Amino acid sequence: MIDIGRLCVKIAGRDAGKKCVIVDILDDNFVLIDGETRRRKCNIFHIEAFDQVLAIKKGASHDEVADALKKIGVEARKTKAKAKTVKPITLRRSKLATKAPAAAIPKKEEKPKAAPAKKPAVKTEAKPKKAITKKLAEKKEA
């Protein structure tokens, strides 16, 4: 019942309810489908096959599948090429330093660091050490 060109309908997943055509048989459980759905690998338990078979060859392109579906009155999914996006090139600081003067290199903004919490000052009277007081006393006597 599962053969190339067989018209099917998806019964599970994002494309459920849309018609598709089997383009290739991958193994016992998976087939490659295309049509109103996205061209992708699909489990055979997620599709329901109809009696109708379209005349397409194994691995047919999306355009060939779209033409075969148009003959039976089914509109195939339109594919459009994605526009190429250009990503900006970011260089490391070390590479920037070799290519631009140091003034042109952007520096990271640093957050001001919070001052460490100071302990409250406790006033204490300094007591002179005994050895120092003895020497001072001897000098005064002399």
C-alpha positions in Angstrom: 0.0 0.0 0.0 3.0 2.3 0.6 4.7 3.1 -2.7 6.3 6.0 -4.5 3.7 8.5 -5.9 0.9 7.4 -3.5 -1.3 10.3 -2.5 -1.7 10.6 1.3 -3.0 12.9 4.0 -1.1 13.7 7.3 -3.0 12.7 10.4 -0.5 13.7 13.0 1.8 16.6 13.7 2.0 20.3 12.6 0.9 19.5 9.0 -2.1 17.3 10.0 -4.9 17.4 7.5 -2.8 18.4 4.6 -2.3 16.2 1.5 1.1 14.9 0.5 2.8 12.5 -1.9 5.3 9.8 -1.0 8.6 10.7 -2.8 10.9 8.0 -1.4 10.7 5.0 0.9 13.5 5.3 3.5 12.9 2.1 5.5 10.1 -0.1 7.0 8.7 2.8 9.1 9.7 6.0 7.4 9.0 7.7 4.0 9.9 11.0 2.5 6.9 13.2 1.7 6.2 16.4 -0.1 3.2 18.4 -1.3 1.0 20.7 0.8 3.2 19.7 3.7 6.9 20.4 4.3 9.2 18.1 2.5 10.4 15.8 5.2 10.8 12.3 6.7 7.6 11.0 8.1 6.5 7.9 10.0 4.1 5.8 8.0 1.8 5.6 11.1 1.4 9.4 10.8 -0.1 9.3 7.3 -3.2 7.8 5.7 -2.8 6.6 2.2 -5.4 7.1 -0.6 -6.0 4.8 -3.6 -4.7 7.4 -6.1 -1.1 7.1 -7.3 0.7 10.0 -9.1 3.2 9.4 -11.9 6.4 10.6 -10.2 9.9 9.0 -10.0 11.8 8.2 -6.9 13.4 11.3 -5.3 11.4 13.7 -7.5 12.0 17.5 -6.9 9.4 19.7 -5.3 8.6 21.3 -8.6 7.8 17.8 -10.1 5.6 17.0 -7.2 3.8 20.4 -7.4 3.1 19.8 -11.1 1.7 16.3 -10.5 -0.5 17.7 -7.6 -1.7 20.6 -9.8 -3.1 18.0 -12.4 -5.4 16.6 -9.7 -6.4 20.0 -8.3 -4.2 20.2 -5.2 -2.1 23.3 -4.5 1.4 22.4 -3.3 3.2 24.3 -0.7 5.1 27.3 -2.1 8.8 27.4 -1.2 10.8 30.6 -1.2 14.4 31.1 -0.8 15.5 32.7 2.4 17.3 36.0 2.1 21.0 35.8 3.2 21.7 37.8 6.3 25.1 39.3 6.9 26.3 39.0 10.4 28.6 41.7 11.8 32.1 40.7 12.3 33.3 41.0 15.9 37.0 40.8 16.7 38.7 40.1 19.9 40.4 42.9 21.7 43.8 41.5 20.9 43.0 41.5 17.2 41.6 45.0 17.4 44.8 46.2 19.0 46.8 45.1 16.0 44.4 46.7 13.5 43.5 50.0 15.2 45.2 52.5 17.5 44.7 52.0 21.2 42.4 55.1 21.4 39.9 53.5 19.0 39.5 50.3 21.0 36.2 50.5 22.9 36.6 49.8 26.6 34.1 48.1 28.7 32.2 50.4 31.1 33.1 49.5 34.7 30.6 50.0 37.4 32.0 52.1 40.3 32.9 49.8 43.1 31.3 50.3 46.5 33.6 51.5 49.2 34.2 48.8 51.8 32.2 49.3 55.0 34.3 51.1 57.6 34.2 50.1 61.2 33.3 52.9 63.6 36.5 54.4 65.1 36.9 53.7 68.8 39.0 56.2 70.7 41.4 54.6 73.0 44.3 56.2 74.8 47.7 54.9 73.8 49.5 53.5 76.7 53.3 53.8 76.5 55.2 50.6 76.7 57.1 49.9 79.9 60.5 49.6 78.3 60.2 52.9 76.5 59.1 54.7 79.7 62.1 53.4 81.6 64.5 54.7 79.0 62.8 58.1 78.9 63.0 58.3 82.7 66.7 57.5 82.7 67.4 60.2 80.1 65.5 62.8 82.1 67.6 61.9 85.2 70.9 62.2 83.4 
